[in-house]
């Protein structure tokens, strides 16, 4: 959905930083990323990829300093429009005793899994499925499948289902329609009972805006879920500079201390190989002294920033 992309992409926050490099030579490409934010330590990720075009095969790998390893092979077009994939994942995490538990010291938890997938795509339908199976480790079989179709021109309907053994499936459906200038969409998620409304409009080649509303529909009269509304704009100053802005509010007619935040982002293409993105998530309750929390303090989390640089 174009509205969701405009509202979410390139808005950096959580005091994050990221440096990404990507190089390609023939059929081999290599991507590396160093990143971190206020919630997690600095981590490094390397992602090599090799395409064996003569055999319609692609091999990818991912190795993280957070002790996560993934390798994936994809067979492209055994049948026109169909891709088949097989991947293996291994992660190692440090488990420390919680407060009140017997202090036996930290232990290592190893998780291994294998995932098989298929994707079929043509001008009328897109279907995909992934099935993940744990191997000699704790975990449950899980699966994700999605189906999108175009019943008529300029319209699309789709459904996505996530399932884990022993649990209830999570379902999300959507319907959208539009053209190159505007697009509207509605979505519904179950069992969270979340309704989403999206609107995107391109006023000209340099400026687009979007409005998005989500609401976890209350199950009882005492439920505290309230609608969240995002309004965002994307302005392309020139071929190298793009400015993005958005305002987010959680509407609560009974409580005036609702969330009120602004997202800001600037993406600058320094040259053909380098792009810099900076962003901020500003708590407008603090900046404008709107609302008050305990003992008169402004409500909501503090403002944060983000920085990203990409070399390609």
N, C-alpha and C positions, 0 to 999 in steps of 0.2 A: 504494500500500500504506500503510495507516494506521500500521503500525509504523515504516516508513521515514520518514514525515512527522514522527512524534513524535520520532524519534532525531535528525533533521537540522535541522528548522526552528527558527529563533529561538535557536540557539546561536551567539553571536557570538564571534569570536576574531581572532587575527592583528593585534592592536592596531588594529582597524578602527573607522571612524566613518562614519556615513551620515546625511544630512539629506534627506528627501524631501517634496516638496509636490505635491499633486494638486488641481486645480480643475476644475469642470465647469459649463458654461453651455449648456443646451439640448443640441444635437447635437455640441458641441465640448468636448473635454477637453484638459487640458495637465498634463503631469507633468514635474517637474525633480528631479534628484538630484545631490548633491555627495557624493563618497565617496573613501575612501583607506584604505590599510592599510600594514603594514610592508613588503610586497613590491612595492607600486606607488605612484606619486605621486598626489596629489589630482587627481581627474577630475570633470568636470561633464557631465551628460547631460540633454538636453531631449527630450521625447517628446510631440508634438502628435497629436491624433486627431480625425477628423471622421466622423460617421455620417450618411449620406444615406439615411434610413430609408425614404423613399418608393420608392427604387430598390433597396433591399436592398444598399447599398454602404457600405463603410467604408474610410477612408484613414488610414494611420498613417505617422509619420516618427520618426526617431531620429537625433540629432546629438550627437556626443561630442567633448569637448576632446582626446581621444586620436586625433582625425582619423579617426573612423569615422562614416559616413553611411549611413542606410538609409531607404528609402521602400517602403511596401507597400500594395497595394490588395486588398480582399477582396469577392467577390460572394457574398452569403449566400442560400442556399436557391433556386438556379435549379431544383433538384429537391429535394423535401422531404427535409431531413436532410443535404444536400450543400452544402459551402462550397468555393469555388475562390479561389486567391490567386496573386498575382504580385508579387515584390519585387525590388528592386535594391540592391546593397551596394557601397560604395566605402570603402577604407581606405588610409591613407598611413602608412607606418612608416619610421623612420630606421634604416638598416643601417650599422653600424660594423664595420671590419675586425677579425677575431679575431686573437689573439696569434699571431705567426708568419706572418700573411698580409701581403702587400704593402700598405703604408700609403698608400692612395689617398684617404683622407678619407671622411667619412660620405656616404652616398647615400640618396635617397628611393626607397622601393619602393611602387608604386601597385598595388593589387589591386581589380579590378572583377568583379562576378559578378551573375548573374540567377538567381532561384529561383522555380520554379513548384510550387504545392502544391494538394492536394485533401484534404478531410476529409469523411467520411461517418459519421453517428452516428444510431443509434436505440436502442430499448430492448434490442435483442439483440446488436448488433455496433457496434464503433467501429473505423474504418479510416482511416489517414492516410498520405500520401506527400509527400515533398519532393525535388525534383531541382534540384541547384545546378550551374550551368554558368559557368565563367570567361569573361570577355569581354575580349579584347585584353590579357591579362595571364597571368602564370604561374599554374599551378594545374591541377587535374584535376577532371573531372566526378565528382560524388558524389551519393549518394541515400540517403534514410532512409525506411523504411516500417514501419508497425506495424499489427497486427491484434489486436483483443481481442473475445472473444465470451463469452456466457453460455449454456453448454450446458444448465444446470439452474439453478433458483432458488438464490440465495445462493452462487453459484460463478462464477468468472471465470478464463479462460485467455487468455494473450496471447503474442505474439512480436514482437520488434523486430529489424530488420536494418539495419545501417549498411554502406555500400559506397562505395569510392573506386576509380576506374579504375586498373587495374594492381595492385591489392591484393586481399587476401582479405576476404570479408565478415566483419563482427562481428555475432554473433547473441546475443540475450538472450531467454530464454523464462521465463514465470512462470505459476504456478497459485495461486489463492487462494480461500478460502471463509470464510464466517462470517455474522454478523448484526450488529445494532446494539450488542451487548455484547462480542463477541469476534471476532477474525479471525486466521487463520493463512495463511501464504504460503511458497512455496518458489520459488527462482529459480536459473537456470543461465546462465552467460555463456561464449561460445566466441569466440575461441580462448584466452582467458585461463583457461578451466576454473575459473571462480569459482562456488562454490556459496553460495547465500544462504538462510537460514532466518529467518522473521519471525513474531513473535507479539505481538498487541495485545489488551488487555483493559480494558474500562471497568468499574471497580468501582462507581462511582456517577457522578452527573452532574458532580461536581467533580474526580474523580481517575481518570486513566487511566495505564497503564504499558505498556511494550513491551520486548521482548527481541529482539535481532538478532545473528545470527552469520554471518560471511562467511569463506570459506576458498578461497584459490587453490590448488586441489588439486595437490600436487607431481607433476611429470612424471617425476622420477627420485628415487632414494633420497637424493641429495645436495641436493635442492632445500630452500630455507630458508623457504618460505612457511609461515606458521602462521595458525591461526584468529584472527580478531578478533571480540570479543564486546562488544556495547553493551547496557546496561540503562538505561532512561530512564523518568522519570515526569513527569506534567503535572498540577499541582494548581491549581485555580481557587479562589482565596481568596474572591473576590466577583466581581461583574459587571465590575469594572474592573482587577483584579489577578490575574495568573497567574504561578506560579513553576514553572520547569522545572529538572530536574537529570538528569545521566546519568554513568555510569561506563564507561570504555572500557579494555579490556585486550587485548593481543596475547598469546595463550597459546603458550608455548614450553616444553615439558616438559624440554628439554635445557639451557635457559638461563634462569636465575632473573632476569636483568635485562630482563624483558619490559616493554613499555610499560604504563603504569598512569596514566590521566588521568581528570579529572572535568570535566564541563561544567555550568555554572550559568547560568541566565537568569531575568530578571524582566521581565515585560511589564506596563506600567502605562498604562491609558487615562486620561489627564489630564482630557479632556473629550470631547465627541462628535466633535471634529475633530482631536484630538492624541493620539498614542500614542508612548510612550517605551519602548525596549527596551535593557537593559544585559545584558552577559554576560561570562563568563570561561571560559577553557580552562586548567585547573590541572594542572600536572605533579605528580602525587602521589608520584612517585619522589623529587622534590625535597622536597615538603612533609613526607613521612613518612620520608624517608631510606631508601627502599626500593631495594635494588640499588645497584650501583656501576659506573661506566664506567671509562675510562682514568684511571689515577692516583687512583682513589678518587672521582672525580666522579660525581654522580647522572646516570643515563642519561636520554635524551630531550630534546626541545626545551623551552625555557623556557616558563613560563606566560604567557598573553596575555589580552587583554581585548577588548571590543567595545562600541560605543555606536551606537544608531540612534534617530532621532526622525522621525516621519512626521506631516505635516499634510494633512488631507483635507477 
